[in-house]
Amino acid sequence: MPARSERLFSYGTLQQENVQLATFGRLLDGGADALVGFAQRTVVITDPDVIAKSGKTQHPIVVRTGEDADRVPGMVFAVTAAELAAADAYEVDDYARIVVTLASGMQAWVYVAK
C-alpha cells in the first residue's frame, strides 16, 4: 500500500464516494475537522467531466474571511502525492490549492476561491 503522506481537507464534492472512486480509484480514509476563518459560497461548474463525476452543476467554494467565528465543516483525508495531483486535475480553474491549519491544529491542503 502506498504511503499517505499528504492531507487534504474537503468541504464539498471530494467527500462524495462516487467522486472519490472516479478521481482516486478508492474511498479515502479521513476524519471530521473544520476550516477556520473561511465562509462557504457556491460556484457554477461548466466542465462536463467534473459534472459527470459529481452529478452537480454547482459546487461549494470557500473564501477567506479572517474571522475566527467563520468555520466550514468537512473532512480531512490522508492521500498520496499522486492522489493530490488527481485532485488538482479534478478541481476547475476557479479553485486554488493552499495549505491551511484546521480547527484541530492539523495542517492540510484545501481548495479555495482564486
C-alpha positions, 0 to 999 in steps of 0.5 A: 500500500502506498504511503499517505503522506499528504492531507487534504481537507474537503468541504464539498464534492471530494467527500462524495464516494462516487467522486472519490472512486472516479478521481482516486480509484478508492474511498479515502480514509479521513476524519471530521475537522473544520476550516477556520476563518473561511465562509462557504459560497457556491460556484457554477461548474461548466466542465462536463467531466467534473459534472459527470463525476459529481452529478452537480452543476454547482459546487461549494467554494470557500473564501477567506474571511479572517474571522475566527467565528467563520468555520466550514465543516468537512473532512480531512483525508490522508492521500498520496502525492499522486492522489493530490495531483488527481485532485488538482486535475479534478478541481476547475480553474476557479479553485486554488490549492493552499495549505491551511491549519484546521480547527484541530491544529492539523495542517492540510491542503484545501481548495479555495476561491482564486 
